Structure formats: C-alpha cells, structure tokens
Amino acid sequence: MRETPTWRIPVGVLALFAALLVYGLLIARYVHPMIAQWHALLQMPVYIVLGIVWIFPLKRYLIWMETGRWG
C-alpha cells in the first residue's frame, strides 16, 4: 500500500476530467446532430451506450494512477 502521495493521482484526475470533457464535446458535436430528429425512445439507448462506453478503459487507467503500471 502506498504511504506517500504521487504526482500520478492529481495529474490522472485532471487528465480524466479533460478526456471526459473532450469526449462529451465530441458526442455533442458529432452524434447529437445525427440522432436529433429521432424519437426520444430511440435516442435513449444511444446515449445510454455512449454514457457507459467511456468506463471500459477506466480500470487500467485507475490502476496506473495508483501503481504506475498499466496492468
């Protein structure tokens, strides 16, 4: 267990925030115009999938923030 702070945690949090901001802006810029005219019930699964898909690479990223290794 880590006893001293590391630079990876604050840098990792800031990088994660920046990446999610860019991801959200890309979704708003490119996906929304394509599906804006769809019925809300058809839009919902698209936004649910897009809201969950960013979580998949997060496990390895959090491991790196904590240990400095990617796996």
Order of alpha helices (4+ residues) and beta strands (2+ residues): alpha-alpha-alpha-alpha
